[in-house]
């Protein structure tokens, strides 16, 4: 009997959310939800109904790690950073994104996310620049240099005698729009970064885009990501291509 129970348990168990990977904040949230649901069931049905809900809910949390689908994502998104840190979660942000931390992104256990205000300003800027087109001056401002001149037939610019190239029009549009918003906010240390550093920051910032800057199509993320929890480190996007215009937006083969 015991073996059978273990076998059933193993089948139900979701290793990505339990054991070592169990997320404490998610578990706490879910246990609270279960208690509330059980109380409601007791009141609406019978104490037996309440007990069924309680046992079922706690069982689900024990075996699967959570009750409400999507809690790991929700916790990371809505728990304030200090609370996550309280639960022993290490907040992460790539080195290249530090210069825009607090302005464009904030650190989270899953490697950071866009600040809502910046995200909407970035979207608006992308939309207006898509209409107006990207000028040489925009690119010069992005890089923090005096002059940039476009190379015909390519998404590339001559800057200080060297060539700077973008993956696609789409990638350039995203970067120019982000740089323009950042410039407007005018905060250190972004403003004092050199051209290479700016490029690196913008390239990593682009990974947070939800849709194609050029056509608004959804992005087909070629992820190596296998585990999706807020507790374990997961590998991230290698490539993102727009499903509609088939333009590549992100290509990063140096992901850890
Ligand atoms: Zn597209």
Boltz pocket constraint, residues with backbone or C-beta under 6 A from the ligand:
constraints:
  - pocket:
      binder: B
      contacts: [[A, 212], [A, 213], [A, 214], [A, 215], [A, 216], [A, 217], [A, 242], [A, 243], [A, 244], [A, 245], [A, 246], [A, 247]]
      max_distance: 6.0
